Amino acid sequence: MASIFTRIIHGEIPCYKIAEDDQFLAFLDINPLAKGHTLVVPKVEIDYLFELDDMLLGDMMKFSKKVALAIDRTMDCKRVGVAVLGLEVPHAHIHLCPINDLYDIEFSRPKLKLSKEEFEEIAEKIRAEVSMSS
């Protein structure tokens, strides 16, 4: 059975898309720790990040860097934290989370509840910045 991320990649489930190329998709996390919390996933369904071949993993980090820099320029944060958990969805992914404090990227914290309009506004802001830097 396809992972929820594969279903998002195939357009079966909607997302707030930030960036996409032939190998990767970046979209807002619908249970964010902060405004702008984004997930980066490879389009190939591989469960564990460290099972990706070296070239794909390197390309994923380059893609993530481009998205992270756009988040950094558009969201109110000191840094963009990077986390790899990999337990909640059996599809390799990277969390890019705007942070101002060490504990801002603690996943046990309550998640934000944002409206559809807020998600759309955040996605458009970051997406526009990614496009300008490409």
N, C-alpha and C positions, 0 to 999 in steps of 0.2 A: 504494500500500500504506500502511495506517495506521501511524503512528509507535508506538513502544512506549508513549508517554504517552497517545496516543489509546486504545490497547488497555486501559491501566489505567483511564482515564476511563470506558470502556464496561463495565468489570468483567470483561474477558476475562483480565486478568492481575491477581493480587492485589497489594495494597499495604498499607502501614501508614499509614492515613489520619489526618491531623491536623485538617483543616478542609475544608469544601466549601460552595459556594453555587451559584447557577445559572450563574455564569461561570467559576469557578476551582476548582481542587483543589490541596490541599497534602498532601504525603505524605513520609515519611522516605526519604532517599536510601539505597539498599541497599548502596552502597559509600561509606560516610560518612568524612569527614575527622575528625569529632568526633561524640560522642553528641548527637543532636538535629538533625543536619544534615538540612535539609528542602528539598524542591523545591516550587515554586509554579508551576503551569502553567495557561494558559487552556484552557477546554474546546474552543474552536475551534482547529483545527490550522493554525497559521501558523508557518512555519519560523523566521523571524527576529524577535526581540523588537521591533526598531524598524520592523517592517512592521505592527505592531498600530496600529489607529487611536488617536488621542489619548485618547478617552474610555475605551477598553478598557485602554490602557496606564496611565492614571491610576487606574482602578479596581483594576488588578492591583497597583499599588504600595500602595494603601490596604489591600487584602486581605493583602498581604505584611507590611505594618506590624503588623496585628493578630496574625498568626502569629509574627512576629519578637519582639514584646513578650511573648508567651506563652513562647517559647523562652528569652528573657532571664530571665524570672521562674522558670523551672523547671530550667534547666541550669546547671551550674557554669561560668560564663563572665563575662568583663568586658564583652563586647559580642556582638552578632550581626552578623557580616560578611555583606555582600551581594556576590554575584558573578554575572556574566552571561558565559557562555562561548559557548554556542550551537553548538559544533562537533560534540559527541558524539551528539546526538539532533536530528533535523530538526523540532523543535517548540519554540517559544519557551518559555523557563523561567528562573526565578530561583533561585539557590542561597542559602539562609539558613543560615549556619554559625556555631555558637557558637565564639568565639575568645577567647583570653587573650593572644595574642602576634601580632605582624604576620605571622609565617610560618605560623600555624595554618590559613590559608586558601589555602595553596599546593597546587595540585592535583597536583603531581608527588610529593607525600608519600605514603607507604604508607597505604592505607585501613584502617579498623578492621574487624575481623572480629567481628561480634556474633551472638549466638544469636537464634533466633526469639523466645524469652522476653524477652531484653533489648530487642529492637525493640518488642515489644508493650508492655512496661513504659514505655519512653520515649514511645511514641506516646500511650498513655493519659494519662500525666502532662501532656504538652503539650496534648492534646485537651481535657482537663478545664479547663485554664487558659484556653484559647481560649473555651470555653463560658461560663466565669464572667465573662469580660470582654465578652461579646456582649450 
